[in-house]
């Protein structure tokens, strides 16, 4: 196929007389047809009405402090929990609500659709593994947020490495302002 010097307009050039079909992806303007009135009838016109039942776990004390800053925001059905002790299995995982009352780990997961792990140091690998295994057994999506909070890069690497194996989605943030953005994106 002959090419003009302005390859960005290749899709337009293919419609000119003597040109064959384009054999590579089109550029940005190639989606213009999807914006026609005829094509809009295939789009879903209502917003996504499904709310998620979320469980947010702070795996260490600094992550708990960052989490407490957003617990008062209006969330759909999000439960905020802090890990106070992680022993050998799910039955040994000790959790608390922000008000200090105890929470039952397995009961918290019963209706959960998504779990978010928050950590600021690499000391919480055991808790992350216990939570992630329970999520995997129940088909619950497990996401993680590694909070840098001014830590050196090697400290942040420890946090990332402690959660990498256990989360389907792992986000690295340098401050706690990203927590509400991530929870909103996950429809918490």
Residue pairs with C-beta under 8 A, 6 or more apart in sequence:
1 19
1 20
1 23
2 19
3 10
4 10
4 13
6 13
8 27
9 27
10 22
10 24
10 26
10 27
11 22
11 26
11 27
11 29
11 30
12 29
13 19
14 20
14 21
14 22
33 39
48 187
50 187
51 76
51 77
51 187
52 76
52 77
52 113
52 114
52 186
52 187
52 188
53 76
53 77
53 78
53 111
53 112
53 113
53 114
54 75
54 76
54 77
54 78
54 79
54 112
54 113
54 114
54 115
54 116
54 183
54 186
54 187
54 188
55 78
55 79
55 81
55 108
55 109
55 112
55 114
55 115
55 116
56 67
56 78
56 79
56 80
56 81
56 115
56 116
56 118
56 183
56 188
57 81
57 82
57 83
57 95
57 115
57 116
57 117
57 118
57 127
57 131
58 64
58 66
58 67
58 80
58 81
58 82
58 83
58 118
58 119
59 83
59 117
59 118
59 119
59 124
59 127
59 128
60 83
60 119
60 120
60 121
60 123
60 124
62 120
62 121
62 147
62 149
63 118
63 119
63 120
63 147
64 82
66 118
66 120
66 147
66 149
66 176
66 179
67 80
67 82
67 98
67 118
67 179
68 80
68 98
69 176
69 179
70 80
70 179
70 180
70 183
71 80
71 98
73 180
75 183
75 188
76 187
76 188
77 111
78 183
78 188
79 97
79 103
79 108
80 97
80 98
81 95
81 96
81 97
81 103
81 108
82 95
82 96
82 98
83 93
83 94
83 95
83 124
83 127
84 94
84 95
84 96
85 92
85 93
85 94
86 92
86 93
86 94
86 124
86 126
86 127
86 130
87 93
89 130
90 105
90 106
90 130
90 133
90 134
91 105
91 106
93 105
93 127
93 130
93 131
94 102
95 102
95 103
95 104
95 105
95 108
96 102
96 103
97 103
105 131
105 134
106 134
109 115
109 134
109 135
109 138
109 140
112 135
112 138
112 140
113 140
113 141
114 140
114 141
114 142
114 143
114 186
114 188
115 131
115 135
115 140
115 141
115 142
115 143
116 142
116 143
116 144
116 145
116 182
116 183
116 186
116 188
117 128
117 131
117 132
117 142
117 143
117 144
117 145
117 163
117 166
117 167
118 144
118 145
118 147
118 179
119 128
119 144
119 145
119 146
119 147
119 159
119 162
119 163
120 146
120 147
120 148
120 149
120 151
120 159
121 151
121 155
121 158
121 159
122 155
122 158
122 159
122 161
122 162
123 162
124 162
124 163
125 162
125 163
128 144
128 162
128 163
128 166
128 167
129 165
129 166
131 142
131 166
132 142
132 165
132 166
132 167
134 140
135 141
135 142
136 142
141 168
141 169
142 166
142 167
142 168
143 167
143 168
143 169
143 170
143 171
143 182
143 186
144 163
144 166
144 167
144 169
144 170
144 171
145 170
145 171
145 172
145 173
145 178
145 179
145 182
146 156
146 159
146 160
146 163
146 170
146 171
146 172
146 173
147 159
147 173
147 174
147 175
147 176
147 178
147 179
148 155
148 156
148 159
148 172
148 173
148 174
148 175
149 174
149 175
149 176
150 174
150 175
151 159
156 172
160 170
160 172
163 170
164 170
171 178
171 182
173 179
173 182
